[in-house]
Amino acid sequence: MKYLSEYRDPDLAKRYLKEIQNATSQAWSIMEVCGGQTHSLVKNGIIEMLPEHINMIHGPGCPVCVTPLRLIDKAVYLASNKNVILCSFGDMLRVPGSSKSLLEAKAGGADVRVLYSPLEAVKIAEDHPDKDVVFFAIGFETTAPANALSVVHAYRKQLKNFSILASHVLVPPAIEAVINDKESTIDGFLAAGHVCTIMGNAEYHPLSAKYKVPIVVTGFEPLDVLQGILMVVRQLEKNKHTVENQYSRIVKEKGNPDAKAMIFEVFEPQDQVWRGIGKIPQSGYAIKEKYAEYDALRKFNVDIPEAEENSNCISGQIMKGIKKPFECSQFGKTCKPTNPLGAPMVSSEGACAAYYHFSGRVEE
């Protein structure tokens, strides 16, 4: 197939659904890790069309959603400093901190700017030598190369007024964490295609072998997701557990060597706190000592106390796949995109936002 419309062909979708139906002899629970896949499932009505024996569990694959509350509070604090220009991707602005969001800080006069690339923040630092420019560098392995590149550019230009507030999270440790959760009922996984575009598939083979679960690296279009589900079901029905690559038009076994080299030039693995989930060992990236002056956490040494999550928000249970968004008593009532209690209602990859906009479960 060459054109995007071909990956949304209704007739092919019906054929895949029939094949999934024919291949399924018992109940299976499959987690799609990435929020982009969740949106594809909900927006295109696939959730409702799948056989009743197939239960899709929505995973923690929304980097905006899992950014720690304390780190958002630190970003708000820095943005409120009159000498700081705080730059960020747009999704982060409306994510609630303990007292306010970056958007509310901006409304209060903070210099908060929405950018499409961290390299734009380096240029802003060049143009404003009298200001400290901080880029809120969030994301999975997918965005890590560009964020690392911004640090290398600033280093080469010897800029002293640029730093990144890093909150990178890694998918394989998160998969292991949800498998080990005592409430987990997951039989197989759809892995995030864009992450594997950068990192390749090598990290998933040990997980599949250790826990005896099929893992299928999957794209994001309706036919991608349906084919990925079919591939998982076929493995489960044959009692197999291996890593398969549905997204082979993009993902290669070894990923992108140049992108990985850039990541490991700047970052090294560290334990990471995931909002709503807790600390997952070796599930994030820390800035290496060589580039310590570009680490906003070390540069500003902001001491922000831990804050409690909103007690009415069950986002942690949703991101671990224990509950669906509509099972939250606040969904569509006190928690809406215009008034989010938690990050999954804000982000374009959040499960709550997907169900709010596309599932038809919101009462007007």
C-alpha positions in Angstrom: 0.0 0.0 0.0 1.2 3.5 -0.8 -1.5 5.9 0.3 -2.8 6.7 3.8 -6.4 6.1 2.7 -5.5 2.5 2.0 -4.7 1.9 5.7 -8.3 3.1 6.4 -10.1 0.9 3.8 -13.5 -0.2 5.3 -13.7 -3.4 3.3 -10.2 -4.5 4.4 -11.1 -3.6 8.0 -14.2 -5.9 7.8 -12.0 -8.7 6.5 -9.6 -8.3 9.4 -12.4 -8.2 11.9 -13.8 -11.5 10.4 -10.3 -13.1 10.6 -10.0 -12.0 14.2 -13.4 -13.5 15.0 -12.5 -16.8 13.2 -9.2 -17.0 15.0 -10.6 -16.4 18.5 -11.7 -19.4 20.5 -11.5 -17.9 24.0 -11.2 -14.6 25.8 -8.0 -12.7 25.5 -6.8 -9.4 27.0 -4.4 -7.4 24.8 -2.8 -4.1 25.9 -2.0 -1.5 23.3 0.9 0.4 24.9 0.7 3.6 23.0 -1.9 6.4 23.4 -1.9 6.9 19.6 -3.1 3.3 19.2 -5.8 3.9 21.9 -7.1 6.9 19.9 -7.2 4.9 16.7 -9.1 2.1 18.4 -11.7 4.5 20.0 -12.0 7.1 17.2 -12.5 4.5 14.5 -15.0 2.5 16.5 -12.7 -0.6 16.5 -13.3 -1.2 20.2 -17.1 -1.7 19.5 -16.5 -3.9 16.4 -14.0 -6.4 17.9 -15.3 -9.8 19.0 -16.6 -9.7 22.6 -13.9 -12.2 23.7 -11.2 -9.6 22.8 -10.6 -7.1 25.6 -8.4 -4.2 24.7 -6.5 -2.8 27.7 -5.2 0.8 27.4 -1.6 1.2 28.5 0.6 4.0 29.9 1.8 5.1 26.5 1.1 8.8 27.0 4.3 10.6 28.0 2.4 13.8 28.9 0.1 11.8 31.2 2.9 10.1 33.1 5.1 13.3 33.6 5.5 13.5 37.4 3.3 16.1 39.2 6.3 17.4 41.0 8.1 18.1 37.8 5.2 20.1 36.4 5.2 22.1 39.6 8.9 22.8 39.0 8.2 23.9 35.4 5.5 26.2 36.7 7.9 27.6 39.3 10.6 28.2 36.7 8.1 29.8 34.3 7.1 32.2 37.1 10.7 33.4 37.4 10.8 36.7 35.5 14.2 35.8 34.0 13.1 32.5 32.5 11.6 31.7 29.1 9.9 28.3 29.5 9.4 26.5 26.2 7.3 23.4 25.8 5.3 21.2 23.4 1.7 22.3 23.4 0.3 19.2 25.1 2.0 20.1 28.4 0.5 23.5 28.9 -2.9 22.3 30.2 -1.7 19.4 32.3 -2.7 20.3 35.9 0.0 20.7 38.5 -0.7 20.7 42.2 -2.0 24.3 42.1 -1.8 25.5 38.5 -0.9 24.5 35.0 1.7 26.1 32.7 -1.2 27.7 30.8 -2.5 29.3 34.0 1.1 30.5 34.7 1.2 32.0 31.2 -2.1 33.7 31.8 -0.6 35.2 34.9 2.3 36.8 33.0 4.9 34.0 32.7 6.8 33.8 29.5 5.7 30.4 28.3 6.1 29.5 24.6 4.8 26.6 22.6 7.3 25.2 20.2 7.4 22.4 17.7 11.1 21.6 18.2 13.6 21.9 21.0 16.1 23.4 18.4 13.8 26.4 18.3 14.5 26.9 22.0 18.2 26.9 21.3 17.7 29.7 18.8 15.6 31.6 21.4 18.5 31.3 23.8 20.9 32.7 21.2 18.5 35.6 20.6 17.9 36.4 24.3 21.3 36.1 26.0 19.9 38.0 29.0 17.3 35.3 29.7 17.5 31.7 30.9 15.7 29.5 28.3 14.4 26.2 29.6 12.9 23.5 27.3 10.4 21.1 29.0 11.8 17.9 27.3 9.2 15.2 27.7 8.5 12.1 25.7 9.3 8.5 25.1 12.4 7.3 23.2 10.7 8.9 20.1 11.5 12.5 21.1 14.8 11.8 22.9 17.0 12.2 19.9 15.8 15.8 19.1 16.0 16.8 22.8 19.5 15.3 23.0 20.5 17.2 19.8 19.4 20.5 21.3 21.8 19.9 24.2 24.6 19.1 21.8 23.9 22.2 19.8 23.9 24.4 22.9 27.1 22.8 24.0 28.8 23.4 20.7 27.7 27.0 20.7 28.8 27.4 24.3 25.5 28.8 25.3 25.2 29.3 29.1 21.6 30.3 29.2 20.0 27.1 27.8 18.9 24.0 29.6 16.3 21.2 29.4 13.9 20.0 32.1 14.1 16.4 31.1 11.3 13.9 31.7 11.9 11.0 29.3 10.2 7.7 30.0 11.1 4.3 28.4 8.6 1.7 27.1 10.2 -1.7 27.9 10.5 -1.1 31.6 6.9 0.1 31.7 5.7 -3.1 30.0 7.5 -5.1 32.6 6.0 -3.1 35.4 2.4 -3.6 34.2 3.0 -7.3 33.7 4.3 -7.6 37.3 1.3 -5.6 38.7 -0.7 -7.9 40.9 -3.9 -6.8 39.1 -2.6 -7.4 35.6 -4.6 -9.7 33.3 -2.7 -9.0 30.1 -2.1 -11.9 27.7 -0.3 -9.9 24.9 0.9 -6.5 23.8 0.8 -4.2 20.8 4.1 -2.3 21.2 4.5 1.3 20.1 5.6 1.6 16.5 7.2 5.1 16.7 9.3 4.1 19.7 10.6 1.1 17.8 11.3 3.3 14.8 14.1 4.8 17.0 15.1 1.9 19.2 14.3 -1.2 17.1 12.8 -4.4 18.5 15.8 -5.9 20.4 14.6 -4.8 23.8 11.4 -6.7 23.5 12.7 -10.2 22.8 13.9 -10.8 26.4 10.5 -9.5 27.8 8.5 -11.8 25.5 10.7 -14.8 26.4 10.7 -14.1 30.2 7.0 -13.5 30.6 5.8 -15.8 27.8 3.7 -13.0 26.1 3.4 -12.2 22.4 4.5 -8.7 21.6 3.6 -7.2 18.2 5.2 -3.9 17.1 2.3 -2.1 15.6 1.4 1.1 13.7 -1.4 3.5 14.3 -3.8 3.4 11.4 -7.0 1.3 11.7 -5.7 -1.5 9.5 -2.3 -1.5 11.4 -4.1 -1.9 14.7 -6.4 -4.6 13.4 -3.6 -6.6 11.8 -1.6 -6.2 15.1 -4.5 -7.6 17.1 -4.9 -10.5 14.7 -1.1 -11.3 14.9 -1.3 -11.4 18.7 -4.5 -13.5 18.7 -2.9 -16.1 16.4 0.1 -16.4 18.7 -2.1 -16.7 21.8 -4.3 -19.4 20.1 -1.2 -21.4 19.2 0.4 -20.9 22.7 3.3 -19.0 21.1 5.2 -16.0 22.5 7.5 -14.1 20.3 8.1 -10.6 18.9 6.6 -9.8 15.5 6.8 -6.6 13.5 3.6 -5.5 11.9 5.0 -2.0 11.3 7.8 -3.3 9.0 7.3 -0.5 6.5 8.8 1.9 9.1 10.5 -0.2 11.9 13.7 -2.1 11.4 15.1 -4.7 13.9 18.0 -2.4 14.9 16.1 0.8 14.8 17.8 4.1 13.8 21.5 3.8 14.8 22.2 7.6 14.4 19.2 8.5 16.5 20.3 6.0 19.2 23.9 7.3 19.2 22.6 10.9 19.8 20.5 9.7 22.7 23.3 7.8 24.4 25.7 10.8 23.8 23.6 12.9 26.1 21.4 10.6 28.3 21.8 7.5 30.5 19.1 5.3 32.1 17.8 6.2 35.5 14.9 5.2 37.8 11.9 7.3 36.9 8.7 8.3 38.7 5.6 7.9 36.5 2.6 10.0 37.4 -0.2 7.9 38.8 2.0 4.7 38.7 5.0 5.4 40.8 8.8 4.7 40.4 9.8 2.2 37.7 13.5 1.1 37.8 15.6 2.2 34.9 12.6 3.6 33.0 13.8 7.1 32.3 16.8 9.1 31.0 19.1 11.4 33.0 21.5 13.9 31.5 25.1 12.7 31.6 27.7 14.6 33.7 29.4 15.9 30.6 26.3 18.0 29.9 25.3 18.7 33.5 25.2 22.5 32.9 22.3 21.9 30.5 20.3 20.0 33.1 17.7 22.4 34.4 17.1 20.3 37.5 20.8 20.7 38.5 21.2 24.2 37.2 18.3 25.7 39.2 18.1 23.2 42.1 14.4 24.0 42.7 13.1 22.4 45.9 9.5 21.7 45.3 7.7 19.4 47.9 5.8 16.3 46.8 2.1 17.0 46.3 -0.9 14.7 46.5 -2.8 13.8 43.3 -6.4 14.7 43.1 -8.2 12.1 45.2 -11.1 12.0 42.7 -8.8 11.0 39.7 -8.1 7.3 39.0 -5.6 8.0 36.2 -3.1 5.6 37.6 -5.6 2.7 37.4 -6.5 3.8 33.9 -2.8 4.0 32.7 -2.1 0.5 34.2 -5.1 -0.8 32.3 -7.0 -1.8 35.4 -9.9 0.4 34.6 -11.4 2.1 31.6 -12.0 5.9 31.5 -15.8 5.6 31.6 -15.5 3.6 34.9 -14.3 6.7 36.6 -17.2 8.4 38.5 -15.9 11.8 37.5 -15.6 11.1 33.7 -17.5 13.6 31.6 -18.9 15.2 34.8 -16.3 17.1 36.9 -13.5 15.9 34.6 -13.6 17.2 31.1 -11.0 18.6 28.7 -12.0 22.1 29.7 -11.5 21.1 33.4 -9.2 18.1 33.6 -8.7 16.4 37.0 -5.8 14.4 35.5 -3.4 14.4 32.5 -5.2 11.6 30.5 -8.1 14.0 29.9 -5.7 16.6 28.5 -3.2 15.0 26.2 -3.9 14.1 22.5 -2.7 10.6 23.5 -4.6 10.4 26.8 -7.2 7.5 27.1 -9.7 9.7 28.9 -9.6 12.3 26.1 -10.1 9.6 23.5 -13.2 8.3 25.2 -14.5 11.8 25.9 -14.3 12.9 22.3 -15.0 9.6 20.4 -16.7 6.9 22.4 -20.2 8.4 22.7 -20.3 7.7 26.4 -20.4 11.4 27.5 -23.9 12.5 28.6 -24.7 16.0 27.3 
